[in-house]
């Protein structure tokens, strides 16, 4: 199977990036305010409250809500 950068061809070239967020970060959007915007994709709001995690459809960043789904105080 052909490879790119020593990865199988069917493997995503996007880095495996997980970001832990808190209720203070809600409503969650990607890119977040802390990320550089010069190379960012369009802002997309991600529903993380019900499941405790969300995946950005643009960049593949996985967001995990600290305390899990249904975290009180948001």
N, C-alpha and C positions, 0 to 999 in steps of 0.2 A: 504494500500500500504506500502511495507517495506521502511524503511528510513535508511539513513546512516548519522551520525553526525547531526541528526535532520533536514535533507533535504529529500524531496521526492526522491525516487529511480531514477526517470527519470530526475532529476536535475543534471547538470554537477557539478562535485566536484571541478572544477577549479574556482579560485576566479574571481569575476567580476573586472577586472582591466582595466582602461582607462588611456591612456597616451596622453597628448597634446604635439604635436610637432610643430616646426616652419620650415620655408623654409631652415634654417641653418642645419636642421637634414636630409635633402634630399641628396642623395637617401636614403629612409628609409629602414632599415633592422632590423630584430629581431633575436636574441637579439641585443639591441643597445650597443654602446661602453660604456655606463654608467652602464650597468648591469654586474653582476658577471658572469664570464664565466666557472667557475668550474662545475656548474650544468646546463649549458645551452644546449639547443637543437641546431641542425645545423642552421647556418645562412641562413635566407630566406629574399629575397628582396620583399618588399610589395608596390604595386602600390597605392599610396595614393593621388597623384596629381589630378586625374580626378574626383573622387567622394568626396574627402575631408576626407575620413576615410578608414581604412583597419583593417582587423582582422587576427591575426597570426594563421595559421592553426595548429601550434604545441602547443602553450601555451594558446591561446585564448585571448591574450592581444589585446585590441581595441585601435588603434591609431587614433587620430583626429588631422587634420591639422588646426592649428590656422589660422583663416581668411577664412577657407573653401576651397572648390575646386577652382582650377584655380588661386590660390594665386600668385600674381605677385612677382617677385624678386627671383625666384628659378631657 
